[in-house]
Amino acid sequence: MMRVPVARRPAAAGDRRGDLSARSARGFTLTELVVVIIIAGILAAIVALFVVRPMQGYQDLNRRAALVDATESALRRMARDIRIALPNSLRITNDPGGTPGYALELVPTADGGRYCTPGDASGGVGDCTSRNTLDTGAADTVFDVLGCFRNSTFITAASGGTTAYRLVVNNQGDATTTGDVYASTGAAEEVITPSGTTLTLSIDPGTGATPTVCGSVSAAPPLVNVHRMTLSAGYNFSADSAFRRLFVVEVASLPVTYFCNATAGTLTRYAGYGLSAAQPVDPSAPPLSTAPSSGRVADNVSACSVTTTTAQVQQRGLATLDLSLASGGETVRLIHQVQLDNSQ
């Protein structure tokens, strides 16, 4: 079959198909592009309102949460040391050297107990009847503790004899007398045993269950196994504690200073630098600058304060810590009160 070609007529004026074909051939006009750009900008602005601001809020929330966590961690770290501090051992200097902040010094305890005295021998089970008592009026070497020590690290070390710990009785916190742990040199009639004294723990009477442990029932009077402390050299403590309390302190953490510098924005902990009658308040000089242990507790500190005076802490048994941290325009301030657990 033969096909006959059909002639196409030219597009008439006003023919819509012809207009569309011509427009497709020539593209978009500048006006159309500008309109598209404007519409796209409006849409982007709307998206920003619903996306960018919530994202920024999320970042701000994370920043505040990080500041709160850092502040709480720093205060909890300080609170742990303050709670177990030796009675009357907290010393406070505000704005040391004109620097906004404070220096807080303390002697942390590793363990403690109640020692036996002749007046405690009342004849009941668990008292000091038939026990070795501590005589603070003479150089004593052996005495029993009414109960048991709990720090497993100390018990293990002292079971074989150790010089890594020292004993403190009746710390008065008065640097002008021999009743202050900071003023003590380890001479006779002071509150702390001399450095280098070997402490040895044993169990008395050491009978009953196998293996014999402190606190268990003994097979012989006085019916309860207790810890017995033996010193390598006799020591004469200055006076009895009002409640016959004995504290164990570790040489490696004796004493501890928290130095808060609001200008530098830092809170730093120093430990193990040795006892001194004058409170160290300059971290750039010994003994703080040469402390065996030091570490940053918090950065970004904008303000910090502590209970006004040492006397207030000792009288009330309560320390108030105020710490502010700032970052990225956010500031978090927390106030924490710490009760001292130990007493004479």
VOGU-3710 file (C-alpha; in Angstrom, 3 decimals, decimal comma):
1> mmrvpvarrp> 0,000/0,000/0,000  1,374/3,422/-0,846  1,401/6,199/1,815  0,501/9,754/0,882  2,399/12,516/2,702  0,173/14,981/4,549  1,195/18,612/4,620  1,285/20,254/8,103  -0,267/23,653/8,361  1,703/26,387/10,117
11> aaagdrrgdl> 0,571/27,324/13,622  -2,029/29,985/13,521  -1,831/33,136/15,615  -3,139/32,481/19,095  -2,511/28,754/18,848  -1,650/27,706/22,511  0,356/24,657/21,469  2,555/26,820/19,392  3,151/29,242/22,291  4,155/26,444/24,648
21> sarsargftl> 6,492/24,958/22,095  8,143/28,300/21,526  8,496/28,987/25,284  10,034/25,578/25,885  12,574/26,357/23,270  13,661/29,681/24,739  13,822/28,648/28,604  12,963/30,794/31,698  13,008/34,554/31,899  15,035/36,508/34,487
31> telvvviiia> 11,822/37,580/36,188  10,772/33,988/36,632  14,140/33,073/38,132  13,949/35,971/40,584  10,470/34,892/41,652  11,681/31,324/42,211  14,627/32,541/44,276  12,365/34,711/46,429  9,944/31,863/47,019  12,822/29,511/47,883
41> gilaaivalf> 14,182/32,088/50,362  10,798/32,389/52,029  10,558/28,614/52,328  14,107/28,425/53,777  13,236/31,068/56,368  10,137/29,136/57,379  12,174/25,929/57,665  14,758/27,772/59,780  12,084/28,830/62,246  11,021/25,232/62,806
51> vvrpmqgyqd> 14,422/23,504/62,573  17,343/25,809/63,391  15,951/27,254/66,616  15,015/23,860/68,085  18,483/22,587/67,182  20,050/25,588/68,871  17,850/24,997/71,911  18,976/21,375/71,990  22,624/22,442/71,938  21,996/24,971/74,722
61> lnrraalvda> 20,286/22,276/76,779  23,242/19,941/76,324  25,633/22,723/77,344  23,632/23,462/80,499  23,404/19,760/81,333  27,182/19,412/80,955  27,733/22,410/83,244  25,355/21,029/85,860  27,053/17,630/85,724  30,534/19,179/86,027
71> tesalrrmar> 29,435/21,372/88,937  27,750/18,506/90,784  30,759/16,235/90,244  33,128/18,850/91,674  30,925/19,460/94,720  30,463/15,732/95,329  34,232/15,224/95,174  34,773/17,919/97,770  31,901/16,641/99,916  33,428/13,152/100,123
81> dirialpnsl> 36,650/14,542/101,583  34,888/16,982/103,906  32,550/14,343/105,358  35,409/12,062/106,385  37,714/14,882/107,508  39,486/14,613/110,828  37,569/16,636/113,459  38,765/20,261/113,642  41,079/19,829/110,650  39,284/22,108/108,158
91> ritndpggtp> 41,160/25,363/107,478  39,797/28,079/105,175  41,452/31,125/103,622  39,225/33,339/101,479  40,624/35,276/98,494  44,215/34,071/99,100  46,751/36,606/97,862  43,926/38,809/96,620  42,762/36,135/94,157  38,966/35,679/94,080
101> gyalelvpta> 38,234/32,226/95,469  39,490/30,242/98,428  41,924/27,646/99,774  40,320/24,871/101,832  42,580/22,411/103,650  41,630/19,254/105,551  42,990/15,937/106,781  40,915/13,024/105,419  40,531/9,926/107,554  40,895/6,385/106,271
111> dggryctpgd> 39,203/4,696/109,239  38,339/5,156/112,885  37,128/3,457/116,021  36,721/3,707/119,776  39,731/2,721/121,847  39,571/1,041/125,209  40,271/2,884/128,459  40,173/1,615/132,046  36,891/3,454/132,616  35,195/1,413/129,887
121> asggvgdcts> 35,643/-1,878/131,768  32,058/-2,246/132,955  31,832/-6,018/132,742  29,420/-6,361/129,809  29,995/-8,351/126,632  31,617/-6,158/124,000  33,067/-3,629/126,438  36,711/-3,244/127,459  36,770/-5,729/130,325  39,988/-7,776/130,171
131> rntldtgaad> 41,217/-5,658/127,253  44,441/-3,738/126,689  43,599/-0,096/127,277  45,206/3,051/125,853  46,952/5,141/128,485  47,331/8,737/127,256  49,317/9,578/130,357  52,278/7,454/129,301  54,057/6,068/126,256  51,795/3,187/125,279
141> tvfdvlgcfr> 52,445/0,520/122,680  49,470/-1,874/122,743  45,732/-1,226/123,065  42,445/-2,711/121,889  39,736/-1,127/119,778  36,149/-1,527/120,921  34,901/-3,065/117,706  36,545/-3,428/114,313  38,143/-1,277/111,653  36,303/-1,386/108,307
151> nstfitaasg> 38,760/-0,135/105,678  39,936/-3,344/104,008  43,005/-1,660/102,484  44,177/-0,447/105,890  43,380/-3,776/107,584  45,335/-5,734/104,995  48,335/-3,404/105,207  48,359/-3,228/109,005  47,957/-6,981/109,434  51,549/-7,318/108,278
161> gttayrlvvn> 52,711/-4,026/109,806  52,664/-0,709/107,939  54,129/2,791/108,087  51,713/4,109/105,435  49,199/5,151/108,099  49,250/7,218/111,303  46,946/7,432/114,338  45,286/10,613/115,637  43,609/11,133/119,011  41,890/14,304/120,281
171> nqgdatttgd> 42,716/16,865/117,581  41,708/20,292/118,922  42,423/22,400/115,851  44,417/25,015/117,748  47,760/25,708/116,085  49,017/27,545/119,180  48,966/24,342/121,221  50,129/20,754/120,848  46,474/19,785/120,313  46,552/20,519/116,579
181> vyastgaaee> 47,458/17,933/113,966  49,026/20,625/111,756  51,299/21,899/114,534  52,378/18,407/115,563  55,871/17,236/114,734  55,428/13,749/116,107  57,129/14,506/119,407  55,713/13,114/122,628  52,357/14,352/123,925  50,875/15,392/120,621
191> vitpsgttlt> 47,797/14,224/118,760  49,411/12,169/115,971  51,887/9,294/116,000  55,327/10,064/114,531  55,926/9,463/110,854  57,591/6,099/110,331  55,893/4,394/113,278  54,867/0,869/112,316  51,224/0,026/113,029  50,343/-3,644/113,377
201> lsidpgtgat> 46,818/-5,061/113,659  45,948/-8,389/115,214  42,747/-10,010/116,493  42,222/-10,580/120,207  41,664/-13,108/121,671  41,734/-14,712/118,215  39,687/-17,790/119,014  36,428/-19,220/117,762  35,529/-19,578/114,100  38,149/-20,515/111,522
211> ptvcgsvsaa> 39,412/-18,279/110,094  39,059/-15,926/113,024  37,662/-12,541/112,020  37,118/-9,366/113,980  33,607/-9,120/115,393  33,049/-12,856/115,612  32,278/-14,698/118,841  35,425/-15,927/120,570  35,836/-19,199/122,385  37,391/-17,484/125,372
221> pplvnvhrmt> 36,649/-14,349/127,427  35,929/-11,591/126,715  33,720/-13,462/124,206  34,144/-11,124/121,217  37,099/-10,846/118,850  38,322/-7,259/118,416  41,189/-5,484/116,709  44,361/-4,954/118,723  46,746/-2,157/117,720  50,482/-2,451/118,359
231> lsagynfsad> 52,925/0,429/117,819  56,576/-0,151/116,993  57,504/2,479/119,600  55,599/3,695/122,621  53,715/6,954/122,122  52,182/9,398/124,581  49,113/11,149/123,128  48,438/14,589/124,578  45,008/13,777/126,071  42,017/11,482/125,848
241> safrrlfvve> 39,292/12,126/123,294  35,985/13,051/124,913  34,338/9,994/123,360  37,485/7,823/123,226  37,664/8,119/119,441  40,716/7,123/117,431  41,239/8,036/113,769  43,481/6,508/111,097  44,972/8,809/108,441  46,899/7,789/105,325
251> vaslpvtyfc> 50,294/9,392/104,772  49,843/9,555/100,973  46,772/11,797/101,331  47,920/13,862/104,293  46,681/16,569/104,002  44,378/17,751/101,150  43,859/21,276/99,758  41,153/22,460/97,374  42,241/25,690/95,690  39,555/27,610/93,789
261> natagtltry> 40,790/30,403/91,496  37,841/32,283/89,977  40,186/34,445/87,874  41,845/31,445/86,201  38,522/29,573/86,222  39,919/26,466/87,940  39,286/24,284/90,983  42,295/22,067/91,804  42,926/19,373/94,422  46,377/18,867/96,010
271> agyglsaaqp> 47,246/15,983/98,367  50,100/14,278/100,189  52,401/17,294/100,607  52,909/16,998/104,374  51,573/18,776/107,451  52,547/22,386/108,130  51,588/24,805/110,899  50,765/27,566/108,381  48,082/26,834/105,813  49,568/26,777/102,282
281> vdpsapplst> 47,655/29,167/100,016  49,950/29,623/96,985  49,686/26,866/94,351  52,749/28,200/92,537  54,998/27,660/95,571  55,851/24,643/97,759  54,338/22,645/99,276  51,371/22,829/96,859  53,531/23,193/93,737  55,479/20,058/94,730
291> apssgrvadn> 52,525/18,016/96,024  52,836/14,321/95,073  49,222/14,312/93,940  47,351/17,115/92,158  44,480/17,201/89,721  41,903/19,524/88,185  38,464/19,100/89,715  36,637/21,675/87,563  37,242/24,169/84,752  35,184/27,154/83,581
301> vsacsvtttt> 34,767/28,380/87,172  33,217/31,864/87,186  32,693/32,206/90,959  33,242/30,130/94,105  32,985/30,560/97,855  32,918/28,507/101,039  31,695/29,001/104,613  33,192/32,271/105,822  35,598/31,118/108,542  37,310/28,042/109,918
311> aqvqqrglat> 35,680/28,674/113,321  32,192/28,520/111,796  32,885/25,117/110,271  34,294/23,726/113,516  31,479/25,123/115,662  28,606/24,034/113,423  30,095/20,912/111,858  28,725/22,181/108,557  30,422/23,548/105,442  28,566/25,483/102,724
321> ldlslasgge> 30,042/25,304/99,217  29,002/27,721/96,446  30,255/27,015/92,909  29,394/28,611/89,538  30,530/27,336/86,125  30,054/29,244/82,844  30,444/28,282/79,183  29,007/29,525/75,874  26,951/32,223/77,522  25,412/29,765/80,005
331> tvrlihqvql> 26,052/29,903/83,772  25,150/27,258/86,351  25,361/27,935/90,084  24,962/25,244/92,742  25,068/25,552/96,541  25,850/22,454/98,575  25,918/22,008/102,357  28,126/19,238/103,758  27,788/17,791/107,240  31,024/16,632/108,853
341> dnsq> 30,479/13,026/109,931  33,391/12,705/112,370  33,475/14,142/115,873  35,745/13,908/118,882
//
